[in-house]
Amino acid sequence: MEPVIARKTWRTLEPLHGLVYFAPEAVEEYTAIGLVPEVGGYFAARAAPMGSVTAEVVIATFFNFRPQAVHDEIPRAWSLASPETIVAARFRGAARALRTVLGAAAEGAEVQEAATLAREAALRATDHVEGRPLFAGHASLEWPDDPLLALWHAQSLLREFRGDGHIAAMTTEGISGIEALVIHGATGEIPRVGLQSTRRWTDDEWDAAVAGLQRRGWLGADGSFTDAGRAHRQEIEDRTDALALPAYAPLGEDACARLRTLARPLSKAVVESSAFTFTNRSAGSP
């Protein structure tokens, strides 16, 4: 199987997982268990499967957030609610949000079939847990019986599996967390303001990262990619795809294509929903 299949399948399903970072239902669940507004839930909820880890562990595994932003919430979050309580709240928030957005489709046969395929890929990924700490934490959680939530959990695992590999690929190239964001911004997919504000970097820190990538010859004077920068970025993406492939290759191309077909209308509904916007990102940013 070509590694690009891993990227295509992950991209198609990712909105189903990503909704939890935007949805007001998730914020409500975090608030109900005692996470106060200044401890919004994002860092704690995503890190909780690893246990009550230190801020440094979150900084390392999340990679591209300003360290002080993490220190502002971790470890304080663990004094407000246990990791187990936070994980349960996250699952409840995800289930509520997905049912709100998907309506009747949330109970359809397509969800059950997609959940079966996605779970198989996620379970295959657990055979390659070495060097993937955030994925390993999430893989330790029990599987939900609800097919919709099983689909969400499977994509959560696949997302963290890919993410751990992506961080490995970037660190191999000597790219820092903020430089990764600048490189992402240079693609034009997400504007600087969205990437910088959600990860809480200052203007001076961002500009310094741009200058560093310019000195390496990856960005031009206007902040856009040079040919060398574009090539390096593609190498990182290709390596990330290859590192994610062990989750998808056992399914085969036909099953991956079927999974994308099943998930596409579900993901489209999520993307088109009013919940899936930067303005509703009070719970944090993936």
Backbone bond lengths (Angstrom), bond angles and torsions (degrees), N, CA, C in turn:
res aa  C-N    CA-C-N  psi(-1)  N-CA   C-N-CA  omega(-1)  CA-C   N-CA-C  phi
1 M - - - 1.464 - - 1.527 110.06 -
2 E 1.322 116.70 137.68 1.449 121.17 177.34 1.533 109.97 -71.10
3 P 1.330 117.63 137.92 1.467 119.82 -178.76 1.521 114.23 -56.54
4 V 1.332 117.35 -28.44 1.461 119.60 -178.57 1.525 111.99 -61.03
5 I 1.335 117.59 -23.16 1.465 120.65 177.40 1.529 110.20 -61.14
6 A 1.333 116.21 -36.96 1.463 119.93 177.75 1.516 110.67 -61.14
7 R 1.331 116.66 -42.82 1.467 120.19 -179.69 1.528 111.04 -66.27
8 K 1.315 116.69 -44.24 1.466 120.28 -178.37 1.521 111.07 -61.97
9 T 1.323 116.50 -43.06 1.464 120.07 -177.60 1.518 110.41 -68.76
10 W 1.330 116.64 -44.05 1.463 119.98 177.66 1.525 111.12 -60.52
11 R 1.318 117.97 -46.32 1.464 121.04 -178.29 1.527 111.48 -61.12
12 T 1.322 116.93 -40.61 1.457 120.05 -177.46 1.518 111.45 -64.01
13 L 1.331 117.09 -39.05 1.462 120.36 -176.75 1.521 114.15 -89.90
14 E 1.318 118.59 -16.16 1.457 120.82 -170.61 1.529 114.65 -56.62
15 P 1.346 120.62 -38.15 1.472 117.62 178.35 1.517 114.09 -57.90
16 L 1.329 117.67 -29.29 1.462 119.98 179.22 1.522 111.08 -64.04
17 H 1.313 116.17 -37.14 1.467 119.59 174.83 1.523 110.91 -77.39
18 G 1.333 116.77 -45.28 1.460 121.60 -170.73 1.513 115.33 -64.23
19 L 1.325 117.58 -20.64 1.458 119.88 -179.32 1.521 112.22 -55.93
20 V 1.328 117.88 -32.09 1.460 120.75 -176.03 1.523 111.98 -62.82
21 Y 1.347 118.38 -22.03 1.459 121.30 -179.97 1.526 112.41 -81.67
22 F 1.317 116.87 -13.55 1.454 121.42 -176.16 1.530 113.06 -111.86
23 A 1.319 117.52 -28.07 1.455 122.49 -163.71 1.524 113.23 -71.71
24 P 1.324 117.84 135.01 1.470 120.04 175.56 1.520 112.25 -63.05
25 E 1.329 117.94 -26.61 1.459 120.32 178.17 1.520 111.49 -60.46
26 A 1.319 116.46 -38.40 1.464 120.01 178.22 1.522 110.84 -66.82
27 V 1.324 116.31 -43.31 1.464 119.78 178.18 1.519 110.54 -59.89
28 E 1.327 116.53 -41.21 1.469 120.43 179.03 1.530 111.40 -61.60
29 E 1.322 116.07 -41.16 1.470 119.72 -179.81 1.525 110.81 -66.95
30 Y 1.325 117.93 -39.91 1.460 120.23 179.16 1.533 110.82 -66.95
31 T 1.327 115.91 -40.57 1.463 119.87 178.89 1.524 110.81 -63.96
32 A 1.321 116.50 -38.24 1.470 121.06 -177.46 1.521 113.02 -64.64
33 I 1.335 117.46 -26.02 1.463 119.52 -179.58 1.527 112.27 -96.03
34 G 1.342 116.05 3.59 1.453 118.85 172.75 1.510 116.54 106.89
35 L 1.336 118.18 2.74 1.461 119.53 174.79 1.525 108.14 -75.61
36 V 1.302 116.07 110.33 1.461 121.91 -175.34 1.524 109.98 -73.06
37 P 1.353 118.53 163.95 1.462 120.76 -174.88 1.526 115.19 -52.62
38 E 1.342 117.05 -38.04 1.466 118.40 -178.46 1.530 112.25 -75.08
39 V 1.326 117.24 -9.78 1.465 121.66 170.33 1.528 105.47 -117.07
40 G 1.319 115.46 81.95 1.458 121.66 -163.58 1.509 117.15 -68.45
41 G 1.315 118.40 -19.46 1.454 119.45 176.92 1.509 115.01 115.21
42 Y 1.321 118.18 -24.47 1.465 118.84 -174.49 1.522 112.10 -62.67
43 F 1.309 117.49 -57.37 1.463 119.89 -178.00 1.523 111.18 -61.31
44 A 1.327 116.10 -46.17 1.461 119.85 -177.75 1.518 111.37 -65.67
45 A 1.321 117.75 -43.78 1.466 120.71 -175.53 1.517 112.05 -67.40
46 R 1.305 117.20 -39.43 1.464 119.34 -178.46 1.523 111.34 -78.40
47 A 1.329 116.91 -31.09 1.465 120.52 -179.13 1.522 112.94 -85.37
48 A 1.332 118.26 -21.61 1.463 122.16 -172.23 1.524 114.47 -53.88
49 P 1.349 120.46 -34.95 1.462 118.56 177.74 1.529 113.68 -60.71
50 M 1.335 117.77 -17.61 1.456 120.72 176.92 1.529 111.44 -87.18
51 G 1.333 117.51 -4.39 1.456 121.48 -176.62 1.522 110.79 94.82
52 S 1.327 116.98 -170.70 1.467 121.32 -177.06 1.524 109.92 -81.95
53 V 1.322 115.31 67.76 1.456 121.80 -176.33 1.529 110.70 -75.58
54 T 1.314 115.94 164.57 1.457 121.91 178.88 1.523 110.41 -77.12
55 A 1.331 114.76 166.60 1.460 119.95 176.66 1.526 110.91 -59.98
56 E 1.330 116.23 -35.44 1.472 119.02 -178.30 1.526 111.90 -62.91
57 V 1.333 116.70 -36.61 1.464 119.53 177.72 1.525 110.46 -66.41
58 V 1.317 117.23 -40.19 1.465 120.89 177.96 1.528 110.47 -65.47
59 I 1.312 116.85 -43.03 1.468 120.62 177.95 1.527 110.29 -58.31
60 A 1.322 116.15 -44.01 1.460 120.46 -177.91 1.517 112.29 -67.18
61 T 1.323 117.68 -42.78 1.464 120.55 -173.51 1.524 113.01 -84.50
62 F 1.343 117.37 -28.02 1.464 119.55 177.46 1.525 110.76 -84.85
63 F 1.306 117.23 -28.61 1.466 126.57 164.86 1.522 116.24 79.28
64 N 1.338 119.70 -49.51 1.464 117.48 -167.40 1.524 114.83 -112.36
65 F 1.333 117.63 19.21 1.457 120.63 176.76 1.523 111.10 -97.20
66 R 1.306 115.20 147.18 1.451 120.01 174.96 1.531 108.45 -60.09
67 P 1.324 118.87 126.59 1.470 120.66 -175.19 1.519 114.33 -52.92
68 Q 1.333 117.67 -39.49 1.459 119.17 -178.14 1.524 111.71 -63.40
69 A 1.339 117.12 -31.24 1.467 120.41 178.21 1.527 110.58 -62.48
70 V 1.319 116.28 -37.28 1.462 120.34 178.13 1.523 110.19 -71.89
71 H 1.323 117.21 -44.79 1.463 120.61 179.77 1.532 111.96 -60.93
72 D 1.322 116.75 -27.24 1.463 119.98 179.23 1.533 111.78 -66.16
73 E 1.335 117.58 -23.05 1.471 120.85 -175.44 1.531 114.07 -116.97
74 I 1.330 116.61 -30.79 1.462 121.41 -177.38 1.524 108.27 -113.09
75 P 1.332 120.18 129.05 1.466 128.49 13.71 1.523 115.18 -94.89
76 R 1.357 118.67 9.09 1.459 119.04 -176.44 1.525 111.90 -54.00
77 A 1.323 117.49 -36.81 1.468 120.37 -177.65 1.515 112.18 -55.86
78 W 1.345 116.72 -36.50 1.464 119.73 -177.07 1.524 111.92 -69.37
79 S 1.335 117.61 -19.63 1.466 120.50 176.11 1.524 111.67 -82.47
80 L 1.324 116.76 -15.06 1.461 121.62 -179.83 1.523 112.20 -94.71
81 A 1.332 116.30 -32.64 1.470 121.05 179.31 1.519 107.79 -158.67
82 S 1.317 115.96 145.46 1.463 119.87 -179.83 1.526 110.33 -72.12
83 P 1.324 117.88 156.09 1.465 119.57 175.83 1.520 113.05 -54.47
84 E 1.328 117.43 -39.10 1.467 120.59 -179.62 1.532 111.18 -63.85
85 T 1.320 116.09 -40.20 1.463 120.59 178.69 1.520 110.88 -66.58
86 I 1.322 116.23 -39.26 1.463 120.94 -179.66 1.526 110.72 -68.27
87 V 1.324 117.36 -41.33 1.468 120.44 176.94 1.525 110.48 -58.92
88 A 1.314 116.91 -45.41 1.462 120.55 -179.84 1.523 110.96 -62.13
89 A 1.326 117.21 -39.60 1.463 120.88 178.45 1.522 110.85 -65.22
90 R 1.316 116.11 -38.76 1.473 119.60 179.04 1.524 110.83 -63.82
91 F 1.318 117.07 -43.55 1.463 120.10 178.42 1.527 110.46 -62.35
92 R 1.323 117.15 -42.70 1.470 119.73 178.32 1.515 111.10 -62.59
93 G 1.308 116.92 -43.84 1.455 120.67 179.37 1.515 112.38 -62.55
94 A 1.338 116.56 -41.22 1.460 120.56 178.63 1.518 111.22 -63.49
95 A 1.323 116.88 -45.09 1.464 120.83 -179.06 1.523 110.98 -63.02
96 R 1.325 116.31 -45.86 1.466 119.49 179.92 1.515 111.85 -62.95
97 A 1.335 116.53 -43.98 1.462 120.38 -177.77 1.526 111.36 -64.64
98 L 1.322 116.64 -44.70 1.458 119.85 -178.88 1.526 111.02 -64.51
99 R 1.313 117.36 -40.23 1.474 119.41 179.32 1.527 111.13 -67.97
100 T 1.310 117.21 -34.90 1.458 120.21 176.27 1.521 111.13 -62.53
101 V 1.315 116.63 -44.39 1.459 121.59 -176.13 1.525 112.13 -76.64
102 L 1.323 117.11 -41.92 1.466 120.66 -171.97 1.521 113.24 -87.10
103 G 1.317 118.77 -22.23 1.452 120.49 -179.37 1.517 111.80 61.38
104 A 1.318 116.59 -134.68 1.465 121.83 -176.23 1.517 112.37 -62.58
105 A 1.327 116.68 -27.83 1.467 119.78 -178.95 1.520 111.88 -62.96
106 A 1.322 117.26 -22.34 1.468 120.73 -179.79 1.512 112.42 -63.16
107 E 1.331 117.13 -23.46 1.462 121.34 -178.07 1.521 112.06 -104.88
108 G 1.330 117.66 9.48 1.451 121.02 -174.19 1.519 113.78 -77.36
109 A 1.337 115.05 163.04 1.463 120.92 178.30 1.519 111.31 -63.34
110 E 1.330 117.03 -27.87 1.465 120.32 179.86 1.520 111.21 -63.04
111 V 1.328 116.59 -37.45 1.467 120.42 178.91 1.520 110.31 -64.22
112 Q 1.322 116.77 -42.91 1.464 120.16 -179.04 1.530 110.98 -64.60
113 E 1.334 117.19 -42.24 1.465 120.04 179.05 1.524 110.94 -66.84
114 A 1.331 116.16 -42.77 1.471 119.74 178.22 1.521 110.98 -62.76
115 A 1.326 116.74 -38.92 1.457 120.48 179.54 1.520 111.18 -63.51
116 T 1.317 116.40 -38.96 1.469 120.46 179.37 1.520 110.82 -63.32
117 L 1.329 116.24 -45.31 1.470 120.10 -179.29 1.526 111.48 -68.50
118 A 1.330 116.78 -44.82 1.461 119.98 -178.64 1.527 111.32 -65.81
119 R 1.322 115.97 -36.90 1.465 119.21 178.28 1.528 110.31 -64.79
120 E 1.318 117.11 -39.78 1.466 119.89 178.88 1.531 110.30 -60.93
121 A 1.326 116.89 -42.78 1.464 119.91 178.00 1.522 110.98 -63.59
122 A 1.330 116.77 -43.03 1.459 120.17 -179.71 1.517 111.72 -64.39
123 L 1.329 116.79 -39.05 1.458 119.94 178.56 1.524 110.95 -67.17
124 R 1.320 117.08 -36.34 1.465 120.17 175.74 1.527 110.38 -62.63
125 A 1.316 116.23 -35.47 1.460 120.19 179.94 1.522 111.66 -63.57
126 T 1.334 117.22 -30.63 1.464 119.32 -178.24 1.528 112.42 -67.02
127 D 1.323 117.59 -12.60 1.463 120.04 173.53 1.522 111.96 -76.22
128 H 1.350 116.49 -5.68 1.464 121.83 -176.17 1.526 109.39 -132.00
129 V 1.319 116.32 47.15 1.454 121.68 -173.66 1.527 112.47 -78.80
130 E 1.312 118.22 -16.93 1.471 121.06 -175.52 1.528 110.86 -57.94
131 G 1.344 115.84 132.68 1.446 120.88 176.66 1.516 114.47 75.51
132 R 1.347 117.45 13.20 1.475 120.85 -177.38 1.534 108.47 -128.07
133 P 1.324 117.66 75.59 1.466 121.05 -171.07 1.526 114.60 -66.24
134 L 1.315 118.32 -40.74 1.455 119.32 -178.84 1.531 110.42 -69.65
135 F 1.318 116.54 -41.53 1.461 119.99 174.72 1.524 110.59 -60.67
136 A 1.319 117.26 -42.72 1.463 120.85 -177.71 1.521 111.27 -60.40
137 G 1.330 117.04 -41.23 1.450 119.92 177.79 1.515 111.68 -60.58
138 H 1.317 117.27 -46.89 1.462 120.88 -179.53 1.528 111.33 -68.49
139 A 1.321 116.99 -32.70 1.463 120.43 -179.96 1.517 112.23 -69.26
140 S 1.336 117.29 -16.25 1.456 120.64 179.83 1.523 112.65 -80.17
141 L 1.333 117.84 -10.22 1.456 121.59 -177.21 1.527 110.66 -77.34
142 E 1.323 115.67 153.52 1.454 120.31 176.87 1.534 110.02 -73.72
143 W 1.330 114.82 147.18 1.453 119.96 178.83 1.530 109.73 -77.78
144 P 1.331 117.44 134.62 1.470 119.87 177.08 1.524 111.22 -74.44
145 D 1.329 116.48 150.95 1.461 121.24 177.53 1.529 112.26 -77.06
146 D 1.310 117.02 -29.68 1.461 122.82 -179.69 1.540 109.36 -64.61
147 P 1.349 119.36 120.02 1.472 120.60 -178.45 1.522 113.45 -57.06
148 L 1.329 117.71 -39.26 1.461 120.10 179.85 1.520 110.27 -62.90
149 L 1.318 116.61 -44.89 1.456 120.51 -179.55 1.526 110.93 -71.74
150 A 1.337 117.59 -31.24 1.463 120.44 175.04 1.521 110.47 -64.66
151 L 1.337 117.00 -38.32 1.467 120.72 176.54 1.524 109.86 -64.35
152 W 1.323 116.20 -44.18 1.469 119.86 178.64 1.530 110.63 -62.26
153 H 1.316 117.07 -44.47 1.462 120.39 -178.57 1.528 110.80 -65.79
154 A 1.320 116.88 -40.54 1.467 119.96 178.39 1.522 110.72 -59.58
155 Q 1.335 116.32 -45.00 1.456 118.73 179.22 1.517 111.64 -68.80
156 S 1.342 117.48 -31.94 1.463 120.06 174.31 1.528 110.10 -59.66
157 L 1.336 116.27 -44.76 1.460 120.64 178.99 1.523 111.11 -63.87
158 L 1.322 116.54 -45.46 1.459 120.39 -178.33 1.522 110.95 -65.33
159 R 1.316 115.42 -34.28 1.454 119.79 178.32 1.528 111.27 -67.13
160 E 1.336 116.77 -45.04 1.459 119.73 179.95 1.524 111.23 -71.37
161 F 1.331 117.67 -32.38 1.461 121.27 175.71 1.528 109.72 -61.17
162 R 1.318 115.58 -47.79 1.455 119.66 178.43 1.533 110.69 -66.08
163 G 1.324 116.31 -40.69 1.451 120.07 -177.49 1.517 113.25 -63.37
164 D 1.316 116.93 -42.23 1.468 119.57 177.05 1.529 110.48 -61.06
165 G 1.324 116.83 -40.21 1.466 120.30 177.13 1.511 111.82 -66.26
166 H 1.328 116.61 -37.45 1.460 121.06 179.68 1.528 110.93 -64.23
167 I 1.328 116.23 -41.51 1.460 120.02 177.08 1.527 110.59 -62.82
168 A 1.324 116.47 -41.02 1.468 119.60 177.62 1.520 110.82 -60.92
169 A 1.327 116.36 -41.87 1.465 119.90 -179.91 1.524 111.12 -65.19
170 M 1.323 117.25 -38.94 1.464 120.02 -178.79 1.516 111.93 -72.76
171 T 1.322 117.17 -41.72 1.457 118.18 -179.55 1.531 110.97 -66.48
172 T 1.323 116.77 -31.39 1.464 119.95 175.33 1.524 111.02 -59.97
173 E 1.343 115.88 -32.83 1.464 121.08 178.79 1.526 112.60 -87.73
174 G 1.340 116.81 2.52 1.454 119.85 179.48 1.515 113.74 73.26
175 I 1.322 117.15 29.04 1.465 121.85 -179.06 1.522 109.23 -95.19
176 S 1.317 116.53 131.52 1.464 121.14 177.59 1.525 109.61 -85.10
177 G 1.333 115.38 172.38 1.450 119.53 -179.67 1.519 113.15 -61.19
178 I 1.330 117.18 -46.17 1.458 118.99 -178.96 1.533 110.81 -70.17
179 E 1.320 117.35 -33.45 1.464 119.43 176.55 1.529 110.96 -64.91
180 A 1.322 117.12 -34.56 1.462 120.23 176.35 1.522 110.53 -60.41
181 L 1.336 117.04 -39.57 1.453 121.07 178.33 1.522 111.51 -67.39
182 V 1.322 116.71 -42.39 1.461 120.45 178.72 1.532 110.24 -61.16
183 I 1.335 115.96 -42.20 1.456 120.56 178.11 1.527 110.53 -62.82
184 H 1.337 116.15 -42.32 1.466 120.00 176.57 1.520 110.23 -60.63
185 G 1.324 116.71 -43.76 1.454 120.17 179.13 1.515 112.85 -61.59
186 A 1.330 116.64 -32.90 1.472 120.36 -179.53 1.522 112.34 -66.97
187 T 1.333 117.46 -18.28 1.465 119.92 177.45 1.519 111.61 -73.82
188 G 1.333 116.87 -20.61 1.452 120.57 -177.91 1.518 113.98 85.04
189 E 1.329 117.84 1.09 1.460 120.80 -177.82 1.529 112.03 -70.43
190 I 1.334 116.93 -39.28 1.466 122.25 179.92 1.531 106.84 -134.44
191 P 1.320 118.55 133.37 1.467 120.15 -179.14 1.521 112.31 -67.02
192 R 1.315 114.52 156.04 1.466 121.10 -179.97 1.523 111.55 -52.05
193 V 1.326 117.70 -44.13 1.461 120.30 -174.54 1.527 111.74 -58.78
194 G 1.335 117.34 -37.85 1.456 120.17 179.23 1.504 112.50 -69.02
195 L 1.332 116.32 -44.72 1.456 120.26 -179.31 1.522 111.67 -68.46
196 Q 1.313 116.64 -43.53 1.469 120.22 -175.76 1.518 112.11 -71.21
197 S 1.330 116.87 -44.59 1.460 119.01 -174.72 1.521 112.38 -70.26
198 T 1.339 117.94 -39.13 1.458 119.55 -178.18 1.517 111.94 -72.59
199 R 1.323 116.76 -24.52 1.470 119.69 176.93 1.519 111.69 -98.79
200 R 1.343 116.37 -3.82 1.469 125.08 166.31 1.526 114.51 69.33
201 W 1.322 116.78 32.30 1.463 120.61 175.20 1.528 109.70 -84.38
202 T 1.336 117.17 149.24 1.460 121.71 177.46 1.518 109.91 -81.14
203 D 1.335 116.06 164.77 1.464 120.67 177.47 1.525 110.73 -60.96
204 D 1.332 117.15 -42.88 1.463 120.12 -178.69 1.535 110.70 -62.71
205 E 1.324 116.89 -40.93 1.461 120.21 -179.99 1.529 110.84 -66.97
206 W 1.310 116.20 -40.47 1.464 119.90 178.76 1.530 110.73 -64.59
207 D 1.335 116.00 -46.93 1.463 119.67 -178.75 1.524 111.51 -62.93
208 A 1.329 117.08 -35.49 1.459 120.62 177.45 1.527 110.70 -65.29
209 A 1.321 117.22 -37.54 1.466 120.77 178.13 1.523 110.65 -67.47
210 V 1.330 116.43 -40.17 1.467 120.23 176.25 1.523 109.96 -60.38
211 A 1.327 116.14 -45.60 1.463 120.35 -179.21 1.525 111.07 -61.80
212 G 1.325 117.24 -39.13 1.459 120.31 179.00 1.521 111.99 -63.76
213 L 1.319 116.97 -41.20 1.467 120.22 179.01 1.530 110.99 -71.17
214 Q 1.317 117.08 -29.44 1.467 120.10 174.24 1.523 110.90 -67.20
215 R 1.332 116.60 -39.84 1.465 119.68 177.96 1.529 110.99 -64.78
216 R 1.317 117.14 -31.71 1.467 120.58 177.62 1.521 112.29 -76.89
217 G 1.331 116.17 -9.42 1.454 119.77 179.83 1.510 114.13 84.38
218 W 1.334 116.85 15.53 1.468 120.11 -178.74 1.519 112.48 -90.99
219 L 1.343 117.00 -27.53 1.455 121.80 178.85 1.523 109.29 -122.67
220 G 1.335 114.75 146.88 1.448 120.24 176.14 1.521 111.42 -86.57
221 A 1.324 116.22 -176.81 1.461 121.48 -177.06 1.523 111.94 -61.52
222 D 1.338 117.30 -29.24 1.463 120.66 -179.56 1.530 113.11 -89.05
223 G 1.328 117.16 4.36 1.452 120.98 178.88 1.511 115.33 85.71
224 S 1.325 117.23 1.08 1.465 120.10 178.02 1.528 109.58 -89.36
225 F 1.326 116.53 166.19 1.454 121.27 -178.65 1.526 112.09 -64.93
226 T 1.315 115.53 140.14 1.454 120.61 161.08 1.527 107.21 -83.93
227 D 1.324 116.99 172.17 1.465 119.27 176.77 1.530 110.47 -60.12
228 A 1.339 116.07 -40.30 1.470 119.85 -179.74 1.523 110.35 -65.73
229 G 1.333 117.42 -41.43 1.456 120.59 -179.70 1.516 112.05 -65.38
230 R 1.324 115.19 -41.04 1.472 119.28 178.32 1.527 110.69 -63.96
231 A 1.312 116.69 -39.66 1.466 120.88 179.84 1.526 110.89 -66.85
232 H 1.340 117.07 -42.65 1.465 120.31 178.69 1.525 110.50 -63.19
233 R 1.324 116.13 -41.76 1.453 119.29 179.92 1.528 110.84 -63.04
234 Q 1.315 116.98 -40.45 1.457 120.14 179.41 1.526 111.38 -66.09
235 E 1.328 116.21 -36.75 1.468 119.69 176.70 1.525 110.83 -61.23
236 I 1.325 116.44 -40.77 1.463 120.49 179.07 1.523 110.52 -65.60
237 E 1.325 116.67 -42.68 1.464 119.69 179.30 1.530 111.03 -64.71
238 D 1.313 116.13 -40.94 1.464 119.78 179.64 1.531 110.94 -65.20
239 R 1.336 116.25 -40.41 1.463 119.63 178.87 1.526 110.33 -66.83
240 T 1.329 116.61 -38.01 1.457 120.33 177.19 1.525 110.80 -62.51
241 D 1.323 116.79 -43.23 1.468 120.52 177.62 1.521 110.85 -59.40
242 A 1.327 115.95 -43.31 1.465 119.87 -179.01 1.526 111.08 -64.89
243 L 1.334 116.70 -38.61 1.459 120.19 179.70 1.526 112.11 -70.92
244 A 1.327 117.61 -25.12 1.464 121.41 178.24 1.521 112.49 -85.01
245 L 1.315 117.39 -16.51 1.464 121.64 -172.39 1.527 114.31 -59.55
246 P 1.348 120.79 -33.96 1.470 118.95 -179.21 1.528 114.79 -57.20
247 A 1.323 117.36 -21.19 1.462 119.29 177.49 1.522 111.85 -77.20
248 Y 1.328 116.73 -33.05 1.462 120.79 -171.13 1.524 114.05 -102.03
249 A 1.331 116.71 -30.53 1.467 119.72 -175.22 1.524 113.15 -56.96
250 P 1.354 119.73 -39.69 1.465 118.75 179.48 1.528 113.99 -62.02
251 L 1.343 117.22 -25.32 1.463 119.92 177.35 1.518 111.56 -70.68
252 G 1.329 116.00 -35.35 1.452 120.76 -175.27 1.523 111.10 89.97
253 E 1.317 116.36 160.20 1.462 121.00 -175.33 1.520 112.48 -64.82
254 D 1.336 117.94 -38.22 1.465 120.04 -177.89 1.523 111.15 -64.55
255 A 1.333 117.17 -43.52 1.463 119.96 179.96 1.520 111.26 -68.37
256 C 1.320 117.18 -36.33 1.463 120.02 176.55 1.526 110.40 -65.02
257 A 1.322 116.34 -41.02 1.463 120.09 177.29 1.530 110.36 -63.43
258 R 1.327 116.80 -40.70 1.457 120.42 178.25 1.522 110.84 -63.97
259 L 1.322 117.10 -40.75 1.454 121.25 178.32 1.524 110.50 -61.42
260 R 1.318 117.37 -42.50 1.459 120.42 178.67 1.531 110.83 -64.77
261 T 1.316 116.82 -39.98 1.457 120.61 179.28 1.528 110.90 -62.66
262 L 1.320 116.65 -42.40 1.457 121.06 179.94 1.529 111.65 -67.52
263 A 1.315 116.30 -39.75 1.466 120.53 -173.31 1.519 113.42 -83.96
264 R 1.320 117.66 -22.92 1.471 119.94 -172.15 1.530 113.03 -56.42
265 P 1.327 120.80 -50.27 1.471 118.89 179.88 1.528 112.92 -66.02
266 L 1.321 117.64 -29.70 1.459 121.14 177.34 1.524 110.22 -68.29
267 S 1.320 115.90 -46.63 1.465 120.28 179.36 1.525 111.07 -65.03
268 K 1.325 116.21 -37.38 1.467 119.72 178.56 1.514 110.70 -61.61
269 A 1.332 117.05 -41.19 1.464 120.51 178.37 1.520 111.26 -62.78
270 V 1.330 116.73 -38.15 1.464 120.28 178.65 1.523 110.65 -66.12
271 V 1.320 116.51 -47.73 1.469 120.80 -177.37 1.524 110.96 -62.17
272 E 1.304 116.49 -36.59 1.461 120.53 -177.28 1.528 113.09 -83.68
273 S 1.325 117.30 -4.12 1.457 120.05 -179.19 1.520 111.02 -77.47
274 S 1.320 116.04 156.06 1.461 120.47 -179.80 1.522 112.28 -69.88
275 A 1.338 116.81 -18.05 1.471 120.01 -178.50 1.516 112.20 -73.97
276 F 1.334 117.72 -24.08 1.460 121.80 -170.20 1.527 110.43 -92.34
277 T 1.340 116.67 68.17 1.459 121.75 -179.22 1.513 109.74 -139.61
278 F 1.345 115.91 158.83 1.462 120.30 176.75 1.523 110.83 -63.12
279 T 1.344 117.62 -32.11 1.447 119.68 -175.33 1.517 112.62 -67.77
280 N 1.345 117.02 -21.02 1.455 120.27 179.29 1.528 112.26 -97.73
281 R 1.317 117.24 18.85 1.461 119.89 -172.70 1.512 112.36 -88.44
282 S 1.313 117.89 40.92 1.464 119.71 179.69 1.515 112.45 -67.18
283 A 1.335 116.86 -19.45 1.475 119.76 178.73 1.511 112.15 -84.75
284 G 1.322 117.04 -5.19 1.459 119.22 177.85 1.500 112.48 124.87
285 S 1.314 116.82 -157.96 1.452 122.75 -173.59 1.513 109.55 -147.66
286 P 1.341 117.48 133.29 1.460 118.46 179.19 1.509 112.63 -75.06
